[in-house]
């Protein structure tokens, strides 16, 4: 098995633009025949792309799954109402704070998944370090109690469903549909399903007829974590559909049986509770192909050129030599990335 504690290596392509080789936090080489793909993420002020190199060493770019969904699906009426009630600026601040909470929760759930144990007494110093690194408000330290309960809820989920990770935070791309994204968790897990498994009624009016019973099955699943407690929105379903498409392309020997959203619940007492929603049969999943086509149109409108400034300004010569406009493809190729860093 391969266990990585955030092994992304970041490097600067040009001023205001960085790139990093994406490495999964965990990848079970013993259970998976195929290996993870080598993919990079480009970060600029107003843009984020994933990319990989083809056989001719040309970069191919992919839109992120979250950007695809944001560009092609309407804002939820519930979210519009919430923004209107809270006010635009306040809603932005709150959303950013909850996003930071969710990011930290993801990190801690990954720790539990990888190590199969978690010291709750170590959470506070880890949270304090995260707050300092991300320049968050000092009162975010009061997240501690909720985070402990959320981690316990996930531990309860892992125990109940015999969860075993195959890959955590693995970044995948879709070769033809042009999107990429990081999958929270791919795992094997136990689920209880109703069905007709050979049992019959032994007495009564239905004697001899098939009897519906429950059976525990071990399946391969994709899990996407949400930190909110108010249910799951349509975009979460489409996000899972995209992840399933990419995984099945890259790992045909271990196809996905089901896709789920998981979120913690508020609870009292000694039994943590959680929401686990099976999105496998959602009718919204069939929207993905249409949204991909819309996203391609929207992406074609984006300016993929980047202004690069350098050199010494000489007022006698003018500034034409200090400014150049390059495509992101040219910038990536000129950077001469050391791909051996990500072997």
C-alpha distance (Angstrom), angle and dihedral (degrees) to the residues before:
residue distance angle dihedral
X1 . . .
X2 3.77 . .
X3 3.79 118.3 .
X4 3.79 119.7 -174.7
X5 3.78 127.5 -178.2
X6 3.81 99.3 -151.1
X7 3.80 99.3 -50.6
X8 3.81 96.6 175.9
X9 3.81 111.4 141.2
X10 3.80 113.3 -150.2
X11 3.79 126.0 -159.7
X12 3.80 135.8 172.5
X13 3.80 118.9 -108.3
X14 3.80 95.1 -177.0
X15 3.79 137.1 -34.0
X16 3.79 108.6 -47.6
X17 3.81 94.7 8.9
X18 3.79 128.7 90.4
X19 3.77 135.0 172.7
X20 3.77 133.6 -159.4
X21 3.76 135.8 -167.8
X22 3.80 108.3 -121.4
X23 3.80 116.0 -131.5
X24 3.78 122.6 179.0
X25 3.79 116.7 -116.8
X26 3.79 88.5 -130.2
X27 3.79 134.2 9.9
X28 3.78 122.9 176.9
X29 3.79 103.8 -142.0
X30 3.80 91.2 176.2
X31 3.81 93.2 61.8
X32 3.81 101.1 35.7
X33 3.79 124.4 68.5
X34 3.80 95.8 -163.9
X35 3.80 123.3 60.9
X36 3.83 127.7 -129.9
X37 3.79 117.4 -88.1
X38 3.79 121.7 -111.6
X39 3.78 106.9 -113.5
X40 3.79 135.3 160.6
X41 3.78 135.9 -152.8
X42 3.78 122.4 -139.4
X43 3.81 116.8 -153.6
X44 3.79 123.6 -166.2
X45 3.79 132.7 157.0
X46 3.78 96.5 -88.5
X47 3.79 102.3 11.4
X48 3.78 141.4 61.8
X49 3.78 122.9 -176.6
X50 3.76 136.4 167.1
X51 3.79 117.5 -139.9
X52 3.78 142.8 174.7
X53 3.80 134.6 -172.2
X54 3.79 124.6 -108.3
X55 3.80 126.1 -146.5
X56 3.81 90.5 -83.5
X57 3.82 89.2 55.4
X58 3.80 90.5 -111.5
X59 3.81 116.3 142.1
X60 3.79 117.8 -120.5
X61 3.80 115.6 -159.0
X62 3.80 129.0 -144.0
X63 3.78 130.7 -165.1
X64 3.80 114.2 -127.5
X65 3.80 117.1 -105.9
X66 3.81 91.3 -123.0
X67 3.82 91.8 52.0
X68 3.80 90.3 47.8
X69 3.79 91.1 54.5
X70 3.81 94.5 42.8
X71 3.82 91.7 52.2
X72 3.78 96.6 46.9
X73 3.81 108.9 34.5
X74 3.81 127.7 68.3
X75 3.77 120.1 -114.0
X76 3.78 112.2 -95.0
X77 3.84 112.6 -100.3
X78 3.81 87.9 -131.3
X79 3.81 89.8 56.1
X80 3.81 92.4 47.1
X81 3.81 90.1 51.8
X82 3.80 91.7 47.9
X83 3.84 92.3 50.6
X84 3.79 90.8 48.3
X85 3.80 92.2 50.7
X86 3.80 96.0 44.7
X87 3.80 98.1 37.0
X88 3.80 126.3 -112.6
X89 3.81 99.6 -94.0
X90 3.80 95.1 42.8
X91 3.79 91.5 46.6
X92 3.83 89.8 53.0
X93 3.80 91.4 52.0
X94 3.79 92.6 47.3
X95 3.81 92.7 46.3
X96 3.82 90.8 50.5
X97 3.80 90.7 50.4
X98 3.80 93.0 49.3
X99 3.78 89.5 47.3
X100 3.81 89.4 55.2
X101 3.79 89.7 48.7
X102 3.80 90.1 51.2
X103 3.81 92.3 48.9
X104 3.79 91.6 53.7
X105 3.81 91.8 44.8
X106 3.82 89.3 53.2
X107 3.82 90.4 52.2
X108 3.79 92.5 51.4
X109 3.81 94.3 45.8
X110 3.81 88.3 51.6
X111 3.83 89.0 52.3
X112 3.81 90.1 53.2
X113 3.80 92.6 46.7
X114 3.80 94.1 49.5
X115 3.80 98.8 41.7
X116 3.81 97.9 32.2
X117 3.80 87.2 -137.5
X118 3.80 138.2 65.5
X119 3.80 132.6 -164.4
X120 3.80 105.9 -141.0
X121 3.81 89.3 -166.0
X122 3.83 88.9 65.6
X123 3.80 93.7 55.4
X124 3.80 97.7 86.8
X125 3.85 96.9 56.8
X126 3.82 89.9 44.1
X127 3.80 89.9 50.7
X128 3.81 91.7 47.1
X129 3.80 90.5 53.0
X130 3.82 90.8 48.8
X131 3.83 91.3 50.6
X132 3.80 90.8 51.7
X133 3.81 94.5 46.0
X134 3.81 93.4 48.1
X135 3.84 94.2 40.9
X136 3.79 92.4 -124.7
X137 3.79 126.8 163.6
X138 3.79 113.5 -77.7
X139 3.81 92.2 -124.0
X140 3.81 89.2 66.7
X141 3.80 83.7 86.6
X142 3.81 84.9 82.1
X143 3.81 87.8 72.2
X144 3.80 85.9 82.6
X145 3.79 97.8 93.7
X146 3.81 95.2 46.8
X147 3.79 91.8 45.6
X148 3.79 92.6 52.5
X149 3.79 90.1 51.7
X150 3.81 91.4 47.2
X151 3.81 91.9 51.3
X152 3.80 90.4 48.8
X153 3.81 89.3 50.6
X154 3.80 89.6 53.6
X155 3.79 91.1 47.0
X156 3.81 88.2 53.2
X157 3.81 89.4 50.9
X158 3.82 91.4 50.0
X159 3.81 91.4 50.8
X160 3.81 95.7 45.8
X161 3.80 94.0 48.1
X162 3.82 101.2 32.8
X163 3.82 91.6 -123.3
X164 3.82 116.8 -162.0
X165 3.83 117.9 179.6
X166 3.79 122.1 -127.5
X167 3.81 96.4 174.8
X168 3.80 135.0 -3.2
X169 3.82 124.2 -159.4
X170 3.79 91.5 -8.4
X171 3.81 114.7 171.6
X172 3.80 115.6 -139.6
X173 3.80 136.2 175.2
X174 3.79 134.8 -151.1
X175 3.83 107.6 -129.2
X176 3.82 96.9 -152.0
X177 3.80 106.4 22.8
X178 3.80 92.3 52.6
X179 3.80 103.8 -131.6
X180 3.80 134.7 114.3
X181 3.77 138.2 -176.9
X182 3.79 148.9 159.1
X183 3.81 116.8 -93.5
X184 3.81 113.8 -144.8
X185 3.79 96.5 -146.9
X186 3.77 141.0 -8.6
X187 3.79 111.1 -171.8
X188 3.75 148.8 149.3
X189 3.79 114.0 -111.1
X190 3.78 142.5 164.4
X191 3.79 120.6 -109.5
X192 3.79 131.0 178.3
X193 3.80 114.3 -128.0
X194 3.79 131.8 -174.7
X195 3.76 117.2 -131.5
X196 3.77 148.4 120.3
X197 3.78 106.5 -77.2
X198 3.81 101.7 168.4
X199 3.79 100.9 -75.2
X200 3.82 119.5 128.8
X201 3.78 134.6 -166.9
X202 3.80 109.1 -90.2
X203 3.80 96.6 -161.6
X204 3.79 144.0 5.9
X205 3.79 130.3 51.0
X206 3.82 92.0 -41.1
X207 3.77 96.3 50.8
X208 3.80 111.9 153.5
X209 3.82 93.9 13.1
X210 3.84 121.8 119.4
X211 3.79 113.5 -85.7
X212 3.79 123.1 -146.7
X213 3.80 111.6 -128.0
X214 3.80 139.3 164.6
X215 3.77 125.6 -103.2
X216 3.80 132.0 -175.9
X217 3.79 113.7 -126.5
X218 3.78 129.6 -173.3
X219 3.80 109.3 -136.2
X220 3.81 141.3 173.5
X221 3.79 111.0 -114.5
X222 3.79 144.0 175.2
X223 3.79 115.2 -134.7
X224 3.79 125.1 -164.4
X225 3.81 115.9 -167.5
X226 3.79 124.4 -141.3
X227 3.80 123.9 -174.5
X228 3.82 95.2 -157.8
X229 3.77 121.0 99.3
X230 3.80 100.6 -153.7
X231 3.77 101.3 83.7
X232 3.79 134.1 -90.9
X233 3.79 127.0 -66.0
X234 3.79 130.8 -141.0
X235 3.80 93.7 -99.1
X236 3.82 89.0 62.0
X237 3.78 89.8 59.4
X238 3.81 93.8 49.6
X239 3.80 90.4 46.4
X240 3.80 89.8 56.9
X241 3.81 91.3 48.2
X242 3.81 90.0 55.7
X243 3.80 92.1 48.7
X244 3.80 91.2 50.5
X245 3.81 91.6 50.6
X246 3.81 92.0 52.4
X247 3.79 95.5 44.2
X248 3.81 94.0 50.0
X249 3.81 90.3 50.8
X250 3.81 94.4 51.2
X251 3.81 98.6 34.4
X252 3.81 107.5 34.5
X253 3.81 90.6 156.1
X254 3.83 90.1 64.6
X255 3.83 106.6 37.0
X256 3.79 121.6 -174.0
X257 3.81 116.6 -102.7
X258 3.80 98.6 -174.9
X259 3.82 141.6 3.3
X260 3.80 123.9 -143.6
X261 3.77 143.6 -177.3
X262 3.79 116.6 -142.8
X263 3.80 128.2 -165.6
X264 3.80 134.7 162.6
X265 3.80 121.4 -111.3
X266 3.77 130.8 -147.5
X267 3.77 108.4 -102.0
X268 3.76 143.7 171.3
X269 3.74 128.4 -153.8
X270 3.78 128.4 31.8
X271 3.81 100.8 -55.6
X272 3.81 113.3 80.1
X273 3.79 115.6 -144.8
X274 3.79 133.3 -152.6
X275 3.80 142.9 176.4
X276 3.78 116.8 -111.8
X277 3.79 113.3 179.4
X278 3.77 121.8 -172.5
X279 3.82 105.3 -142.4
X280 3.81 95.6 175.1
X281 3.80 95.2 106.7
X282 3.81 98.4 38.7
X283 3.80 114.4 135.6
X284 3.80 89.2 -143.6
X285 3.81 90.3 72.0
X286 3.80 91.7 76.0
X287 3.82 88.7 64.3
X288 3.81 91.3 71.8
X289 3.82 97.1 85.4
X290 3.81 92.2 50.0
X291 3.79 91.7 46.9
X292 3.79 90.0 51.5
X293 3.80 90.6 57.5
X294 3.81 91.3 48.8
X295 3.81 90.3 47.8
X296 3.81 90.7 53.6
X297 3.80 89.5 55.6
X298 3.80 92.1 48.1
X299 3.79 91.8 46.2
X300 3.81 90.8 52.9
X301 3.82 87.9 61.1
X302 3.80 93.6 55.6
X303 3.78 118.5 103.5
X304 3.79 104.8 -122.9
X305 3.78 94.0 -177.2
X306 3.78 121.3 107.1
X307 3.80 127.6 -156.8
X308 3.80 111.2 -128.8
X309 3.80 119.5 -164.0
X310 3.81 124.7 -167.4
X311 3.79 146.2 135.8
X312 3.79 135.8 49.7
X313 3.80 119.1 -46.0
X314 3.80 110.5 -127.5
X315 3.79 110.6 -176.7
X316 3.82 91.0 -159.4
X317 3.80 92.1 58.5
X318 3.79 97.0 36.8
X319 3.77 127.0 -128.9
X320 3.79 102.4 -82.7
X321 3.80 91.7 108.0
X322 3.80 91.8 51.2
X323 3.79 95.3 61.2
X324 3.77 129.0 57.0
X325 3.77 132.5 167.1
X326 3.79 115.7 -140.7
X327 3.77 134.2 173.8
X328 3.77 116.1 -117.2
X329 3.80 87.1 -116.2
X330 3.82 90.9 58.9
X331 3.79 91.5 46.9
X332 3.79 92.4 51.7
X333 3.81 93.0 47.3
X334 3.81 93.0 46.8
X335 3.80 91.7 50.6
X336 3.82 91.3 70.8
X337 3.78 93.9 -145.5
X338 3.78 115.4 -147.1
X339 3.79 98.2 -125.6
X340 3.80 91.1 -175.1
X341 3.80 87.4 75.5
X342 3.79 88.8 73.4
X343 3.78 101.7 44.4
